[in-house]
Amino acid sequence: MRIAAFGFRSIPLAKGSAGADKFALELFPRLVKRGHTVVAYNRQYPDVFVDATDYKGVKIKTFKTTSIKGFDTLLHSFKCTFDIIFNNTADVVHIQNGGNSIWALPLRLFGKKVFISQDGVDWKRDKWPWYGKLYLRLSSFVTAYLPNEVIFDNVISKKLFEEKFNKQFKFIPFGSEVEEINGGEDVLAKYGLEKGGYYLFVGRFIPDKGLHYLIPAFKNSKSAKKLVLIGGSPNPSPYEKQIMDMAKGGNIIFPGYVYGNEVNALMVNAYCYIQPSDVEGLSPVVLTVMGLNVPLIVSDIEENEYAVLDTARKFKKGNVASLTEEINFCEDNYDEMLALAQKAQQRALSVFNWEVVADEHVEVFANA
């Protein structure tokens, strides 16, 4: 098959990358290995640009976009759609994010098979202003009916859409495996860390991710370890400044954006990983941490409950005191945390497997 893909930010990963980019990074090279051609459309922001034309056999095409939040996706997706149609770069189009589903109409009119990956209930995310949430609510109707198929990565969002639209959709979860980790000691030295000497969070600094719970909860806990917060805001925001201010006076480190082997090395050497999100799809970071046999604390939202089952400690969503209790539990009962991590690894590597994910996508693309 000739496949084109857009809706993520960039591969290889760059500043502002998140779960959609991790998904693209893992899935598309595996499709190439299975004999298909893949064109992946990267975004070039005024201040962020990945200079690449190929990634593990995936052809990279890059188009400029704006830094204006929300409109960057629409502008880039318009350019991708135009290129796919008028340069005939593919017969199958894979689009991430239901907010992009409006482009299914022109693509299907020109004979393309279109598949949308929906990773969550986007209009619930606090990062969007009211008009963004309204647009995403309206676009959910387009998502449900225009593409050849919609693929969900978590059963909770899938069920919500099925009940709302009285239709059946596909479910394919993310995978959990990572490449062999090299140079872990060098990575720790680079950031002034010691193995087992820090708690970790990786992701965007946006309200959805719950850092405004994590920081005070950690500062209130008995832990003398460090808290390492990797990532940042994809666009400058008051929220990012807010959490930086909240972190003052605590043993909290902001290394910035870290990717690839380095971030995996920081995960595998962490004392515990904390995912405090209010809203998630099926988090690829959580699945990676599970696969790496690292103790885990997550908020008790349905998506996290589905991912970890009984293999991690959970706190009440949005509850600082509850998260503080779980951090203290981790400090006092680490043998139990390690036992849970082993169960999590077994679950991740058996249920969430990237090779199976790739095979299932090929089957959906071929048979829809």
N, C-alpha and C positions, 0 to 999 in steps of 0.2 A: 504494500500500500504506500501511497504518497500522502504523508501526513504533515499538516501545518499546525502550529500551536501558538497561542498567545493568551494574555490575561495575567501573566506573572510579570516580574520586573526584569530579572536577568539571570542567565547562566553563562559562565560560572557566577557564583554569588557575589554580591556587592552591597554597599551601604544601603540599608532600607529593605533588604531581602527578608522574606519571612517564609511561612509554611508553603505557600504556593510555589516559591522558588525552589525550596527543598524537594518538593514533589516533582517539579520539572527536571531538576538535577538528577534524580534517581530514575524516573520513568523513561525519559526520552532516549538516553543511551542504550537502555535495555531493549527498546523497540528497534533501534538500529541493529543491535546484535541479532535480532530475530529476522533480519533481512528487509526491513522497511526503511524508507527514507523519511527523515524528519527535518522540517524547517522550523526553527524556534525563533520567535520574534522578540528581541530584547528592546528595552526602553533606554533611551539616552536622555538623562536629565541635564539641565544646565551645569550641575555640579557633580554628577555621577555618570561614569561611562565605563563600560567593560569593553576593552578593545579586543574582540574575538570574532572570528568568522567560522570557527569550528570548535566543538566540544565533544570529544569522544565519538566522533562520527556524525554528530548532530550539526547541521548547517545553521549558522547564526546569521540572522539579518537584524540590523539595528535601525530603529527610527527614533528621531527626536520627539520629545514630548515636553509639556509644560510642567512647572513645579506646583501648579495650583491643585490643591488636594481634591481628588474626585475627578476633576476634568482631565488630569494626566492620563487616566485609564481610558476615558472616552476618546480622547484625541488619538492616543496610540492605537487603540482597537480599530478606529476608523481607518487609519493608515494601513494596518495589517489586512483588514478586510478588502480594501481597494487593491492591495498588492496581490493577495491570493486570487481575486477574481480576474484582474486584468493581466496578470503575468502567469496565471494558471500554475501556481506553485504547488498545489496539492488537490487531491480529490476528497480527502478526509480532513476535517478541521476540528481540533480539540481546543476548547475555550475554557479557561478557568475563571470562576466568579460569575454568578447569575446576573450581576449587573451588566455583564457584556452580552446578555442573551439577545438584545435587540439586533445584533449583527447576524444572528441566525437567519433572519428574513432575507437580506440580499444574498447571503451565501447559498441558501437553499434555492432561491430563484435562479441562481447560476449553476445549479446541479451539484452542489457540494453536500456531502454528508456531514452533519454538524453534531458535536457532542459537547455538552456542558458539564463540567465538574463543579458541583455545589458543595462547599465545605462547611456550611453552617447557615444559620438564620441571620443573614447579614443586617437586616434592618434593626436587629436588637443591639447592635454594636454601638457603644457610646461615642466612638470616634467620629461618627457621621453627624453632621448638622441635620436639622429637621427636614430640609429639602432633600438631603441625601437619603435619609430613611424613607421618605415618601417615594422617591424614585425607586429604591430597592424593593419596597412593597409592591409597587405597580409592576416592576420588571419580573417579579416572581410569577405572574400570570404568563408572561412571555416565555420565561424559563420552562414552565410546565408544558407548554403546547407547541412551541416552534421548533426546537431541536429534534433531531432523530432520536436522541436519547439523553436523559439526564442521569449522571452518575454521582451518587452520594458517598462520602467517605465515613459517615456515621449514621447509625440506625435511627437516632433520635430525630434528626432533621429530615431524614427520609420519611419517617412515619408522619411527621407534621405535614409535609407536602402531600403525601398520599391521602391523608384525611381531608386536607383543604381542597384538593383538586380531583379527588376520586379517581386516581390513576396509580399504576404501579411503576416504580422506578428501580434502577439498578443500584446495588450496593457493592462497592469495592473499597476496602480500607486502605490506609497507607501501610507501608512496610516499616521495619524497625532496624534492619541491619545497616552497619556502616563498614567502610573499608578498614583494613588493619591499621591500628593507631601507632604512629611512630613518633619518637622524640618527645615523649611525655615529660621527661625531666627538664628538657630544654624549654618547653612551653611554660612549665611551672616557674622556672627561674626567670623567664622573660617578664612574667606578671607579678613576681615577688610572692609566690604562693607555695604552700607545702601540701603534699598529698594528704587528704583527709582534714585539711585545716580550714575548709570554707564550705559554706552553703552556696548554691548556684541558681541563677535564673538566666535564661537566654530568650530574647524575643524583642518585639517592638515596645517602645515606651509609650503606650497609648492606654487610655482608661480601661479598655476591655481586659487588659492583662493583670490588673489588680495590684500593681506595685505600690499604690497608696495604702494597701493593707499590709503588704509584705514588709515594707520598711519599718513602720511602727511596731509591728508584731515582733520582728527580729530585735529591734532596740529594746523592747520590753522583756525579751527572753533572758534566760540565764546563760546563754551561749557566749563564750569568749572567742569564738571563731570569727572569721571574716564572712561577709556576705558579698558575693561577686555578682554584679548585674551587667550582663553582656547585651549590647544592642544599643538602641537609641530610637528617636522619633524619625520616621522617614521624611517628615516635613517639620521645620521648626515649630514648636508648640509651647504654650504656657504650661501644659501638663508636664513636659520634660523638665522645665525649670522648677516646677513645684516639687517633683520627686527628688531632684538634686538638692533643693533646700531642705527637704525632710530628712535627707541622709546625713546632713551635717552633724558632727558630734558622735556618729556611730562608726563602727569598724566596717565601713561599706566602700567597695571599690567599683569604679566604672571604667572598665578597660576599653569601652567603645565597641565597634563592630569587630567580631572575630568569626572566622569561617573555617570550613573544611576540617583538616586534621587537627588544627589547633583547638577549635571549639570541642571536637570530640575528645581530645586529650584532657581538656578542662572538665568535661562531663565525667569521664571515667575515673578521674582522681578526686572528684568532689566528695565531701562527707555526706551530703544529701542534696538532692535537687528539689526545688519548690516551684510549683505551678499554681499561682494564686488567681487564675483567670475567672472573670465573671461570665464570659462568652467564649466558646471555642468550637471548632469543628472537632475532628479527631486529630489531636495535636501530634504532628510528626516529631516534635521535640520530646514529648512524653514517651512516645513509642521508642525513640532512639535511646533515651535514658533507661527505659525498661530493658531493652536489648543489651545494654552495657552493664547490667547487674549493679545498678546504683540505687541506693535508697531514695525513696520518693515521697513527697507530701504534695497532695493536690486539693484543690477546692472540690466540693461535692456536687458540682454541676453534672447533669446527666451524661454529657459527653465524656467527662473524665471518669465517671463511675463505670461507663461501658468499657473504656480502655483498660483500666487497672483491675476491675472487679475487687477481689480481696487481697491484692498484692501490694497495696500502698496505704499509707495513713492519709486520712481525709479530714479537712476542716470545713466548717460551715461557711459557705460562700459569703464574702463581704464582712466576715466577723473577725476583727483583729484579735480579740481575746482567744477565740478558738484556735487561730493559727499560732498564737504564742504558746498555747498549751501543747500543740503538736510539735513545735520546735523543742520545747522542754522535754517532751516524751522522747524525741529523737536523741537528745543529750543523755537521758537517763536509761534508755533501753535500746542501745545500739545493736546488740546481738539480735534482738527481735527485728529491727529495721533491716539488718543484713539477710535474715531469713526471708523476709518479705521480698527483698530485692531478687533473691534467687528464684522465687516463685514467679516474679514479674518477668524475669528473663525467659523462663520456660514458656510463659504465655506469649510473650512478644515474638519469639522465634518460631513458635508453632502456628500462631493465628495471624500474625502480621508479617508477611514475607514478601519482599519486593519482587522476587521472580514470579511468584503467583500473581501479584498485582499486575505485572506486565502482561502475563499470559491472559488474564481476564480482560484487560483493556483491548488486547488484540482481538479476542473473541467478540467483544461488544462492537468494536469498529467494523469487523468483517460481516457480522450477521444482522446488524440493524437495518 
